[in-house]
Amino acid sequence: MLRPPARAPIHIMACDGGRPLAEAVARNLGAPFVQSRDVWFACGEGKAIIEQNVRGTDLYVFQSPIVPGDARSTYDRFVMLLHAVEAAALSDAEWVTAVVPYFPGARQDKRKGRVREGISAGLFARMLQEAGAHRVVTVDIHNEAIAGMFDPARCRLENVHLCHRLARWIEARGLHGDTVAAPDVGGMERARQYAAELSSSLVGLSKERDYSAVNRVHRSTLIGDVSGRDILLVDDIVDTAGSVTAAVDELKRAGARNVTIACAHPVFSGPALARMQAIADRAAAENWRFVVVGSTSVLHAKAPEWYRAFPISPLLADVIGRINGRGSVTGVQQADDLEGSDACAV
């Protein structure tokens, strides 16, 4: 069977926040990396300048909304992505794809019974397509229904699933244990997928939030037996780490042994590092293993010794290659690729 022709020549470009990941993807693809600049004015306004010809290209614009240690906010970086996407569209790129591994506002996907608030996931989707994006590539988005917030005639969401490759990467390093756990009921389907990949048993926790404060978990209640078992605790986003630390406390109280936390998006805001360091200190004192695995959707250049970074650049390169060649993105997500070190690679 004849293979369909490529859409146009692949070119990779990045806003400053997404530059390390974009450069790694360009190396994986052997694709040209387009020189561009983020410009910030004294008043706080910004603009993106593309310094090379991109007319007629299949252009992928990378941005990371979360950059630890950077004074710019998530909103600053998202607006800079809009500038870059518009600049690409106005520069007559044939196809413009925004690559945003951590989709901002994804947890603001519904009103949850509170009617006087916005639905930011939809707002951000509309802004990207209005800027000129034909497609948005993201990783393990918090709610896949966000795809329906884009107008498919103008812009489509490509949600890249990490489960297969991340599960195999964790297994190859002996960190998977024999039981997979979800930190809350909402994460049970995700945990079920990892348990199926690893042929492991499955348990869950029921999370009770304290809604008088932001990001506060009152307690977690275990559903299942973990006595004497090694646990892989799976979540999509670790932000302040309240959910996962409450879950670890409950798992240990129920007799679990070693614990690995795995997440797609290691945001690690506010007290997160201190909370997980406290668990690491407890593990060292009590002689059990504690490891946190996060993908390089968020880069942590100065990570603690208990942290392992799972590089997503090979997977994103494969996905971009399939999009460009009009191939199956689903198939490439199921392929085995265990390359990458435990260092903070991308």
C-alpha positions as CSV (number, residue, x, y, z in Angstrom):
1,M,0.0,0.0,0.0
2,L,1.3,3.4,-0.9
3,R,2.1,5.7,2.0
4,P,0.3,9.1,1.9
5,P,2.6,12.0,1.3
6,A,3.9,14.2,4.1
7,R,1.8,17.3,4.7
8,A,4.7,19.7,4.4
9,P,8.4,19.8,5.6
10,I,8.5,19.5,9.4
11,H,10.0,22.5,11.3
12,I,10.3,22.9,15.0
13,M,10.0,26.2,16.9
14,A,9.7,27.2,20.5
15,C,8.9,29.9,22.9
16,D,11.5,30.3,25.7
17,G,9.7,28.0,28.1
18,G,9.4,25.1,25.7
19,R,12.9,25.4,24.1
20,P,14.7,22.5,25.9
21,L,11.9,20.0,25.0
22,A,11.6,21.4,21.4
23,E,15.3,21.1,20.8
24,A,15.3,17.5,22.0
25,V,12.4,16.7,19.7
26,A,14.1,18.4,16.7
27,R,17.2,16.2,17.4
28,N,15.0,13.1,17.5
29,L,13.3,14.0,14.2
30,G,16.4,15.4,12.5
31,A,14.2,18.4,11.7
32,P,15.2,22.0,11.4
33,F,14.9,24.1,14.5
34,V,13.6,27.6,13.6
35,Q,15.2,30.5,15.3
36,S,12.8,32.8,17.1
37,R,12.7,35.2,20.1
38,D,10.4,36.0,22.9
39,V,10.4,39.8,23.5
40,W,9.1,41.3,26.7
41,F,8.6,45.1,27.1
42,A,9.0,47.0,30.3
43,C,5.2,47.4,30.7
44,G,4.8,43.6,30.7
45,E,3.6,43.2,27.1
46,G,5.3,40.6,24.9
47,K,5.6,39.5,21.3
48,A,7.2,36.6,19.4
49,I,9.5,37.2,16.5
50,I,10.3,34.4,14.0
51,E,13.7,35.0,12.5
52,Q,13.6,32.5,9.6
53,N,11.3,31.7,6.6
54,V,8.6,29.2,7.6
55,R,6.3,29.7,4.6
56,G,4.8,26.4,3.5
57,T,6.1,24.4,6.4
58,D,4.4,22.0,8.9
59,L,5.4,24.0,11.9
60,Y,5.3,22.8,15.5
61,V,5.4,25.5,18.2
62,F,6.4,24.3,21.7
63,Q,5.7,26.0,25.0
64,S,5.8,24.9,28.6
65,P,3.4,26.9,30.8
66,I,5.1,25.6,34.0
67,V,8.8,26.5,34.3
68,P,10.2,26.1,37.8
69,G,12.4,29.0,38.8
70,D,11.1,31.3,36.1
71,A,9.5,34.6,37.3
72,R,7.1,34.6,34.3
73,S,3.6,33.3,35.2
74,T,1.7,30.5,33.5
75,Y,-0.5,33.1,31.9
76,D,2.5,35.0,30.6
77,R,3.8,31.9,28.9
78,F,0.4,31.0,27.5
79,V,0.0,34.5,26.0
80,M,3.5,34.2,24.5
81,L,2.4,31.0,22.9
82,L,-0.6,32.8,21.4
83,H,1.8,35.4,20.0
84,A,4.0,32.7,18.5
85,V,1.1,30.8,16.9
86,E,-0.2,34.0,15.4
87,A,3.2,35.0,14.1
88,A,3.5,31.5,12.5
89,A,0.1,31.8,10.9
90,L,0.8,35.3,9.6
91,S,4.2,34.0,8.3
92,D,2.2,31.6,6.0
93,A,3.2,28.3,7.6
94,E,1.1,25.7,5.9
95,W,0.2,24.0,9.1
96,V,0.6,25.4,12.6
97,T,0.5,23.0,15.6
98,A,0.9,24.2,19.2
99,V,2.7,21.6,21.3
100,V,1.7,22.2,25.0
101,P,2.4,19.0,27.0
102,Y,0.7,20.5,30.1
103,F,-2.5,22.1,28.9
104,P,-3.2,25.1,31.2
105,G,-6.6,25.4,32.7
106,A,-7.3,21.7,32.2
107,R,-8.6,21.3,35.7
108,Q,-11.0,24.2,35.1
109,D,-13.1,22.2,32.6
110,K,-16.5,22.5,34.3
111,R,-18.2,24.6,36.9
112,K,-18.7,21.8,39.5
113,G,-22.0,23.2,40.8
114,R,-20.6,26.8,41.1
115,V,-22.4,28.8,38.4
116,R,-20.6,32.2,38.6
117,E,-17.2,31.1,37.3
118,G,-15.6,30.6,33.9
119,I,-14.6,27.4,32.1
120,S,-11.0,28.2,31.4
121,A,-10.2,25.1,29.5
122,G,-12.7,26.1,26.8
123,L,-11.5,29.7,26.9
124,F,-7.9,28.6,26.2
125,A,-9.0,26.3,23.5
126,R,-10.9,29.1,21.7
127,M,-7.9,31.4,22.1
128,L,-5.5,28.9,20.5
129,Q,-7.7,28.3,17.5
130,E,-8.4,32.1,17.1
131,A,-4.6,32.7,17.1
132,G,-4.3,30.3,14.1
133,A,-3.5,26.8,15.4
134,H,-4.7,24.0,13.3
135,R,-3.9,21.4,16.0
136,V,-2.9,21.3,19.6
137,V,-0.8,18.4,20.9
138,T,-0.9,17.8,24.6
139,V,0.0,15.0,27.0
140,D,-2.4,13.1,29.3
141,I,-4.9,16.0,29.5
142,H,-6.9,16.1,32.8
143,N,-10.2,15.6,31.0
144,E,-10.4,14.2,27.5
145,A,-13.7,15.9,27.0
146,I,-11.7,19.2,26.5
147,A,-11.2,18.0,22.9
148,G,-14.9,18.9,22.4
149,M,-14.2,22.5,23.3
150,F,-12.3,23.0,20.0
151,D,-14.1,23.5,16.7
152,P,-12.9,20.4,14.7
153,A,-13.3,22.3,11.4
154,R,-10.7,24.8,12.6
155,C,-8.5,23.1,15.3
156,R,-8.2,19.7,16.8
157,L,-6.8,18.4,20.0
158,E,-4.3,15.5,19.9
159,N,-4.0,14.0,23.4
160,V,-0.9,11.9,23.7
161,H,-1.2,9.0,26.3
162,L,1.9,8.1,28.3
163,C,0.5,5.0,30.0
164,H,2.2,2.3,27.8
165,R,5.7,3.8,27.5
166,L,5.8,5.2,31.1
167,A,4.6,1.9,32.6
168,R,7.3,0.0,30.7
169,W,10.0,2.6,31.7
170,I,9.0,2.3,35.3
171,E,9.0,-1.5,35.1
172,A,12.4,-1.6,33.5
173,R,13.8,0.2,36.5
174,G,12.1,-2.1,39.0
175,L,9.9,0.7,40.4
176,H,6.4,-0.7,39.5
177,G,5.7,-2.9,42.5
178,D,2.9,-5.4,42.5
179,T,-0.1,-3.2,43.1
180,V,-1.3,0.0,41.4
181,A,-3.2,2.6,43.4
182,A,-5.3,5.7,42.5
183,P,-5.2,8.6,44.9
184,D,-8.9,9.3,44.4
185,V,-12.0,7.8,42.8
186,G,-11.6,10.1,39.8
187,G,-8.2,8.5,39.0
188,M,-9.4,4.9,39.1
189,E,-9.7,4.5,35.3
190,R,-6.1,5.8,34.8
191,A,-4.8,3.4,37.5
192,R,-6.8,0.6,35.9
193,Q,-4.9,1.2,32.6
194,Y,-1.5,1.0,34.4
195,A,-2.5,-2.1,36.3
196,A,-3.5,-3.8,33.0
197,E,-0.2,-2.7,31.4
198,L,1.8,-4.1,34.3
199,S,-0.4,-7.2,35.1
200,S,-0.8,-5.8,38.6
201,S,-3.6,-5.7,41.1
202,L,-5.6,-2.5,41.7
203,V,-6.6,-0.5,44.8
204,G,-8.1,2.9,45.2
205,L,-8.5,5.7,47.7
206,S,-11.5,7.9,48.4
207,K,-10.3,11.5,48.9
208,E,-12.1,14.0,51.1
209,R,-11.3,17.6,50.4
210,D,-11.4,20.5,52.7
211,Y,-13.2,23.1,50.5
212,S,-12.6,25.9,53.0
213,A,-9.1,26.2,51.6
214,V,-7.5,25.7,48.2
215,N,-5.5,22.5,47.5
216,R,-6.2,20.9,50.9
217,V,-7.1,17.2,51.4
218,H,-8.7,16.4,54.7
219,R,-8.1,12.6,54.5
220,S,-7.9,9.6,52.2
221,T,-9.7,6.3,52.8
222,L,-8.3,3.1,51.3
223,I,-10.4,0.7,49.2
224,G,-8.6,-2.6,49.0
225,D,-5.8,-4.6,50.6
226,V,-2.1,-3.4,50.4
227,S,-0.6,-5.2,53.4
228,G,3.0,-6.2,52.5
229,R,2.7,-4.9,49.0
230,D,4.9,-2.5,46.9
231,I,2.7,0.3,45.4
232,L,2.7,2.3,42.2
233,L,0.6,5.3,43.0
234,V,-0.5,6.9,39.7
235,D,-1.8,10.4,39.2
236,D,-2.0,12.8,36.2
237,I,-0.9,16.0,38.0
238,V,1.0,16.5,41.2
239,D,0.6,20.1,42.1
240,T,0.9,20.9,45.8
241,A,1.1,17.1,46.5
242,G,-1.7,17.1,49.0
243,S,-3.5,14.2,47.4
244,V,-0.6,12.0,46.9
245,T,1.0,12.6,50.4
246,A,-2.4,11.9,52.0
247,A,-2.6,8.7,49.9
248,V,0.9,7.6,50.9
249,D,0.1,8.1,54.6
250,E,-3.0,5.9,54.3
251,L,-1.2,3.2,52.2
252,K,1.6,3.0,54.8
253,R,-1.0,2.9,57.7
254,A,-2.5,-0.1,55.9
255,G,0.8,-1.9,55.7
256,A,2.2,-1.1,52.3
257,R,6.0,-1.4,51.8
258,N,7.7,0.5,49.1
259,V,5.9,3.3,47.3
260,T,6.5,4.9,43.8
261,I,4.5,7.9,42.8
262,A,4.2,8.3,39.0
263,C,2.6,11.4,37.3
264,A,2.4,12.9,33.8
265,H,2.8,16.5,35.1
266,P,5.1,17.1,38.0
267,V,4.0,20.7,38.6
268,F,5.3,20.8,42.3
269,S,3.8,24.1,43.4
270,G,4.1,25.7,46.9
271,P,4.6,23.0,49.6
272,A,4.9,20.0,47.2
273,L,8.7,19.5,47.4
274,A,8.7,19.9,51.2
275,R,5.8,17.5,51.6
276,M,7.5,14.8,49.5
277,Q,10.9,15.4,51.1
278,A,9.2,14.6,54.4
279,I,8.0,11.3,53.0
280,A,11.5,10.6,51.6
281,D,13.0,11.3,55.1
282,R,10.5,9.0,56.7
283,A,11.3,6.3,54.1
284,A,15.0,6.6,54.8
285,A,14.4,6.4,58.6
286,E,12.1,3.4,58.3
287,N,14.1,1.6,55.6
288,W,11.6,1.5,52.7
289,R,11.9,2.9,49.2
290,F,10.2,6.1,48.1
291,V,10.5,7.4,44.5
292,V,8.6,10.0,42.5
293,V,8.6,9.7,38.7
294,G,7.4,12.6,36.5
295,S,7.5,13.2,32.8
296,T,9.5,16.1,31.3
297,S,6.3,17.9,30.5
298,V,7.7,20.0,33.4
299,L,11.5,20.2,33.6
300,H,13.1,20.1,37.0
301,A,16.8,20.8,36.5
302,K,17.7,20.7,40.2
303,A,15.6,17.7,41.2
304,P,16.0,15.9,44.6
305,E,17.6,12.4,44.7
306,W,14.2,10.7,45.1
307,Y,13.0,12.1,41.8
308,R,13.2,10.4,38.4
309,A,12.5,12.2,35.1
310,F,10.8,10.3,32.3
311,P,11.8,11.8,28.9
312,I,8.9,12.4,26.6
313,S,10.8,13.9,23.6
314,P,11.1,10.5,21.8
315,L,7.4,9.9,22.1
316,L,6.5,13.5,20.9
317,A,8.9,13.1,18.0
318,D,7.2,9.9,17.0
319,V,3.8,11.5,17.3
320,I,4.8,14.5,15.2
321,G,6.3,12.2,12.6
322,R,3.0,10.3,12.4
323,I,0.9,13.5,12.1
324,N,3.2,14.8,9.4
325,G,3.0,11.6,7.5
326,R,-0.8,11.2,8.0
327,G,-0.2,8.0,10.0
328,S,-1.7,6.5,13.2
329,V,-0.9,8.4,16.4
330,T,-2.6,5.7,18.4
331,G,-0.2,3.0,17.1
332,V,2.9,5.0,18.0
333,Q,1.8,5.5,21.6
334,Q,1.8,1.7,22.0
335,A,5.3,1.2,20.7
336,D,8.1,0.3,23.2
337,D,10.8,2.9,23.6
338,L,12.7,2.6,26.9
339,E,15.5,4.9,26.0
340,G,16.6,7.7,28.3
341,S,18.4,7.9,31.6
342,D,17.2,8.7,35.1
343,A,18.8,12.2,34.8
344,C,16.7,15.2,33.9
345,A,16.7,14.5,30.2
346,V,13.9,15.8,27.9
